[in-house]
Amino acid sequence: MKFEAVTIKDIAKALGLSTSTISRALRDSHEISAETKQLVLECAEKLNYKPNPIALSLKEKRSRSIGVVVCEIANSFFSQVINGIESIAYDRGYNVIVSQSHESYDREVVDLQFLSSRSVDGLIISLATETTDLSHIKALHDRGMPIVLFDRITEEINTHKVIVDNYRGAYDATEHLIKNGFKRIAALAGSEFLSITSERLAGYNDALKAHGLEYSKEYVQHCYYGGMVFSEVEEAVNKLLTLKKRPDAIITTSDKLTTGCLRTLKRRGISIPDEIGMIGFSNYDIAELVDPPLTVIRQPAEEMGKAATELLLQLVESKRPVKEFEKRVLTPELQVRASAIKR
C-alpha cells in the first residue's frame, strides 16, 4: 500500500469546508474567523497534517534544508562534526541531508549533483581524497550556491572555511615525543593532495628541526585512502618497521590511520610505548580505554560543525551578496596518556 501524506483536501473533507478556507486558516489569514481557525488547527493536529515542504520551498524560494558531504560517517571525527551541524540547523529550522563520498571523486560529484537537484539552500563540504579537479564545486559556487568548506579545504574557492590548527597539533605532538626521549619519529599520513596532510606534516617537520633532529623522507609514509583500506595502512607500518634504523615513535594524522597503526603494531606484538611510542590525531572515545591509553590530538569536531553551519546560514539568509569571507581556525588539544611516555 502506497503511503500518502495528509493534505488540506483531507482536512477540508473532514470539516466539510472548502480547501481555500482551510488554506487561508492555516496561513492565519484575517479573512477567517478565530473560531474556524481553531477548528482547522485542531483537525490538522488530529490528522497529523504537515505542510508540503516542496510547496513551501516553491513559495518561499527556500527548502530549509542543507546538504553535507563527508568521506565517511563511521569516522568518529565526521560523526561528531555532523552532530554539531545538526544541532545548529535544527534550532534554526533547517533539515540536514548527509552524503558520503567514501574518498571517491566520482561519488563526490554524484553526491553534489543529487543535493543541488534537491534544491538544498547550501552545502557544507569536506573534500574527498581523490578530489583534485574542483570544477564541479566551482560550477555550483559560480551559480550562487552557498558553500562552506571544512577540514579538507582548498584555497581555489573563495568562501567561508573552518579548520583546526593542523600545524600546531602536529608540532605539539612531535615536540611531546621528543621531550619524552624519542628521537626517530615517523609520520603516517594521508594523501599528499589533502590540505590537512601538508599542514600536519609541516608541523611535524618544523618540530624536528626546532629540536635539532633531521627530517628523514623514509620516516614519512602516505596512505592514499587515509586508513579506510586497512591493508594500505598495514603495508605502510610494516615498511617503517623494516627500516635499518627503525622508528622509536609514530605520529598518525587521522582517526583511521591511528586505529590501523595501532592494530598493526598489536598484530606484530610490538609493545607500546616500550618499543615504539605513539600519538595520533583521533576523536575516538576509546583512546583512553586501550592498553596502554593512547595519547591523541583531539579536534573540536562538534564545534567545527557548529561553526560551519553558522557561517553557511549567514550566506543563505543574507539579503545581499557576501563578498568577504572568513577562515575560522579552531585549536586542537593534546591529550597526554601512557602511549607517548617512555617507561
FITOR-43112 format. One line per field, with one value per residue (C-alpha): residue number from 1; x, y, z. Coordinates in nm, 3 decimals, padded with zeros to 5 digits. Layout:
BEGIN
seq: NUM:... $
u: X:... $
v: Y:... $
w: Z:... $
***
This chain:
BEGIN
seq: 1:2:3:4:5:6:7:8:9:10:11:12:13:14:15:16:17:18:19:20:21:22:23:24:25:26:27:28:29:30:31:32:33:34:35:36:37:38:39:40:41:42:43:44:45:46:47:48:49:50:51:52:53:54:55:56:57:58:59:60:61:62:63:64:65:66:67:68:69:70:71:72:73:74:75:76:77:78:79:80:81:82:83:84:85:86:87:88:89:90:91:92:93:94:95:96:97:98:99:100:101:102:103:104:105:106:107:108:109:110:111:112:113:114:115:116:117:118:119:120:121:122:123:124:125:126:127:128:129:130:131:132:133:134:135:136:137:138:139:140:141:142:143:144:145:146:147:148:149:150:151:152:153:154:155:156:157:158:159:160:161:162:163:164:165:166:167:168:169:170:171:172:173:174:175:176:177:178:179:180:181:182:183:184:185:186:187:188:189:190:191:192:193:194:195:196:197:198:199:200:201:202:203:204:205:206:207:208:209:210:211:212:213:214:215:216:217:218:219:220:221:222:223:224:225:226:227:228:229:230:231:232:233:234:235:236:237:238:239:240:241:242:243:244:245:246:247:248:249:250:251:252:253:254:255:256:257:258:259:260:261:262:263:264:265:266:267:268:269:270:271:272:273:274:275:276:277:278:279:280:281:282:283:284:285:286:287:288:289:290:291:292:293:294:295:296:297:298:299:300:301:302:303:304:305:306:307:308:309:310:311:312:313:314:315:316:317:318:319:320:321:322:323:324:325:326:327:328:329:330:331:332:333:334:335:336:337:338:339:340:341:342:343 $
u: 00.000:00.146:00.193:00.001:00.059:-00.233:-00.324:-00.551:-00.807:-00.831:-00.889:-01.148:-01.332:-01.328:-01.469:-01.698:-01.516:-01.351:-00.978:-00.933:-01.085:-00.851:-00.551:-00.633:-00.696:-00.356:-00.193:-00.366:-00.549:-00.760:-01.040:-01.105:-01.271:-01.080:-01.334:-01.280:-00.900:-00.911:-01.129:-00.891:-00.578:-00.731:-00.827:-00.482:-00.318:-00.555:-00.481:-00.106:-00.102:00.237:00.282:00.427:00.796:00.818:00.521:00.665:01.004:00.842:00.654:00.942:01.217:01.394:01.386:01.506:01.747:02.126:02.347:02.660:02.929:03.189:03.413:03.260:03.001:03.155:03.463:03.421:03.555:03.296:03.010:03.088:03.102:02.758:02.625:02.740:02.586:02.250:02.236:02.255:02.047:01.764:01.748:01.725:01.453:01.664:01.688:02.023:02.088:02.420:02.606:02.929:03.200:03.398:03.706:03.587:03.589:03.311:03.095:03.151:03.037:02.722:02.650:02.670:02.458:02.191:02.192:02.180:01.895:01.703:01.725:01.919:01.979:02.351:02.633:02.894:03.178:03.492:03.684:03.746:04.098:04.062:03.939:04.196:03.959:03.732:03.525:03.206:03.224:03.332:03.035:02.789:02.967:02.967:02.591:02.537:02.514:02.619:02.912:03.127:03.435:03.567:03.861:03.985:03.968:04.102:04.214:04.085:03.728:03.663:03.417:03.397:03.623:03.653:03.964:04.166:04.522:04.670:05.023:05.008:04.853:05.129:05.404:05.293:05.263:05.611:05.763:05.597:05.759:06.099:06.080:05.999:06.316:06.200:06.444:06.348:05.993:05.798:05.475:05.189:04.993:04.706:04.704:04.958:04.680:04.484:04.532:04.532:04.823:05.053:04.970:05.025:05.348:05.475:05.420:05.592:05.890:05.937:05.925:06.203:06.413:06.348:06.496:06.792:06.655:06.695:06.390:06.408:06.186:06.183:06.017:05.709:05.460:05.148:04.826:04.625:04.286:04.370:04.313:03.985:04.175:04.345:04.588:04.731:04.797:04.942:05.183:05.294:05.357:05.545:05.773:05.861:05.926:06.170:06.391:06.752:06.702:06.353:06.145:06.106:05.779:05.499:05.260:04.941:04.748:04.385:04.136:04.152:04.531:04.555:04.340:04.503:04.853:04.758:04.606:04.920:05.156:04.942:04.943:05.321:05.346:05.520:05.498:05.372:05.549:05.844:05.939:05.750:05.577:05.260:05.046:04.754:04.503:04.191:03.846:03.767:03.642:03.800:04.152:04.177:04.045:04.301:04.615:04.818:04.588:04.657:04.792:04.586:04.550:04.176:03.998:03.696:03.481:03.137:03.245:03.370:03.028:02.851:03.083:03.044:02.665:02.652:02.870:02.660:02.333:02.486:02.532:02.189:01.997:02.195:01.985:02.293:02.576:02.853:03.193:03.410:03.482:03.634:03.872:03.796:04.081:03.999:04.253:04.317:04.400:04.693:04.561:04.866:04.844:05.081:05.143:05.384:05.577:05.886:05.885 $
v: 00.000:00.333:00.593:00.915:01.221:01.411:01.716:02.018:01.825:01.567:01.842:02.008:01.676:01.607:01.950:01.999:02.318:02.431:02.379:02.755:02.814:02.554:02.708:03.060:02.933:02.760:03.082:03.271:03.494:03.781:03.665:03.360:03.378:03.279:03.000:02.845:02.876:02.690:02.418:02.377:02.366:02.103:01.886:01.931:01.815:01.520:01.407:01.473:01.718:01.858:02.130:02.001:02.104:02.117:02.351:02.565:02.582:02.700:02.968:03.083:03.011:02.820:02.448:02.495:02.206:02.194:01.931:01.786:01.580:01.392:01.096:00.856:00.886:00.590:00.805:00.940:01.284:01.331:01.189:01.447:01.724:01.615:01.634:01.994:02.072:01.923:02.097:02.442:02.353:02.204:02.509:02.733:02.528:02.351:01.982:01.817:01.572:01.385:01.211:01.008:01.028:00.730:00.924:00.893:01.189:01.031:00.973:01.332:01.461:01.246:01.347:01.717:01.674:01.500:01.755:02.053:01.890:01.861:02.240:02.248:02.601:02.548:02.294:02.204:02.005:01.822:01.719:01.355:01.217:01.170:01.525:01.729:01.865:02.119:02.214:02.052:02.260:02.577:02.543:02.534:02.821:03.033:02.979:03.124:02.811:02.900:02.672:02.632:02.411:02.242:02.025:01.927:02.258:02.434:02.793:02.786:02.866:03.198:03.115:03.055:02.780:02.609:02.414:02.320:02.438:02.127:02.264:02.334:01.996:01.805:02.033:01.988:01.611:01.579:01.804:01.599:01.281:01.449:01.579:01.227:01.085:00.966:01.056:00.857:00.978:00.860:01.001:00.803:01.046:01.056:01.165:01.430:01.619:01.696:02.027:01.856:01.632:01.914:02.124:01.840:01.727:02.087:02.096:01.760:01.867:02.204:02.046:01.807:02.098:02.308:02.030:01.955:01.631:01.561:01.506:01.171:01.109:00.734:00.801:00.950:00.704:00.815:00.616:00.746:00.645:00.774:00.450:00.340:00.047:-00.140:-00.331:00.003:00.109:-00.231:-00.215:00.139:00.048:-00.267:-00.057:00.158:-00.148:-00.298:00.011:-00.034:00.238:00.151:00.442:00.458:00.656:00.713:01.004:00.923:01.205:01.084:00.865:00.569:00.584:00.583:00.272:00.098:00.165:00.051:-00.268:-00.344:-00.288:-00.514:-00.786:-00.766:-00.799:-00.463:-00.311:00.049:00.264:00.038:-00.042:00.229:00.537:00.656:00.969:01.004:01.257:01.088:01.168:00.810:00.800:00.457:00.607:00.621:00.265:00.081:-00.065:00.145:00.452:00.642:00.996:01.185:01.520:01.570:01.807:02.018:01.838:01.933:02.295:02.278:02.155:02.432:02.699:02.572:02.576:02.924:03.054:02.874:03.015:03.362:03.311:03.153:03.419:03.725:03.968:04.099:03.915:03.827:03.937:03.899:03.550:03.408:03.121:03.012:02.820:02.613:02.486:02.110:01.960:01.730:01.472:01.306:00.942:00.648:00.563:00.855:00.839:00.620:00.379 $
w: 00.000:-00.106:00.169:00.112:00.323:00.474:00.263:00.307:00.100:00.381:00.638:00.413:00.369:00.744:00.830:00.530:00.430:00.107:00.051:00.008:00.354:00.505:00.328:00.450:00.803:00.813:00.691:00.975:00.728:00.868:00.636:00.853:01.196:01.509:01.572:01.227:01.257:01.587:01.435:01.141:01.361:01.589:01.291:01.134:01.456:01.487:01.131:01.178:00.888:00.789:00.525:00.197:00.205:-00.176:-00.199:00.080:-00.089:-00.413:-00.226:-00.002:-00.262:00.014:00.102:00.460:00.408:00.383:00.225:00.385:00.208:00.414:00.336:00.589:00.865:01.054:01.116:01.470:01.373:01.098:01.304:01.573:01.309:01.186:01.544:01.555:01.215:01.310:01.648:01.487:01.180:01.389:01.617:01.310:01.142:00.880:00.791:00.711:00.426:00.462:00.178:00.189:-00.076:00.059:-00.060:-00.423:-00.661:-00.870:-00.563:-00.452:-00.792:-00.782:-00.420:-00.505:-00.819:-00.613:-00.331:-00.565:-00.762:-00.435:-00.405:-00.080:00.043:00.088:00.115:00.377:00.218:00.326:00.014:-00.080:-00.108:-00.486:-00.549:-00.738:-01.004:-00.834:-01.138:-01.004:-00.684:-00.865:-01.102:-00.811:-00.638:-00.955:-00.991:-00.644:-00.429:-00.071:00.021:00.332:00.327:00.641:00.750:00.399:00.217:-00.092:-00.141:-00.501:-00.391:-00.220:00.057:00.433:00.567:00.906:01.004:01.310:01.359:01.200:01.209:01.584:01.662:01.484:01.615:01.977:01.935:01.783:02.048:02.325:02.189:02.164:02.520:02.635:02.485:02.141:01.863:01.550:01.497:01.192:01.048:00.897:00.679:00.433:00.071:-00.024:-00.206:00.112:00.292:00.632:00.526:00.419:00.726:00.973:00.812:00.817:01.195:01.235:01.024:01.196:01.543:01.443:01.313:01.624:01.838:01.614:01.468:01.099:00.880:00.701:00.398:00.465:00.800:00.628:00.481:00.288:00.280:-00.015:00.129:00.475:00.661:00.500:00.343:00.628:00.404:00.289:00.649:00.740:00.446:00.539:00.904:00.804:00.580:00.881:01.095:00.842:00.816:00.922:01.182:01.295:01.429:01.805:01.773:01.520:01.473:01.281:01.117:01.119:01.308:01.069:01.040:01.419:01.465:01.167:01.300:01.649:01.509:01.305:01.597:01.818:01.549:01.530:01.909:01.943:02.290:02.317:02.434:02.530:02.170:01.983:02.122:01.953:01.919:01.680:01.557:01.690:01.827:01.929:02.288:02.338:02.312:02.690:02.728:02.512:02.671:02.707:02.693:02.371:02.356:02.097:01.927:01.969:01.734:01.840:01.583:01.714:01.745:01.385:01.269:01.458:01.320:00.961:00.991:01.140:00.857:00.595:00.730:00.720:00.345:00.298:00.487:00.376:00.172:-00.006:-00.181:00.065:-00.061:00.248:00.377:00.691:00.759:01.115:01.281:01.590:01.845:01.886:02.225:02.302:02.548:02.705:02.809:02.851:02.482:02.440:02.768:02.793:03.085 $
***
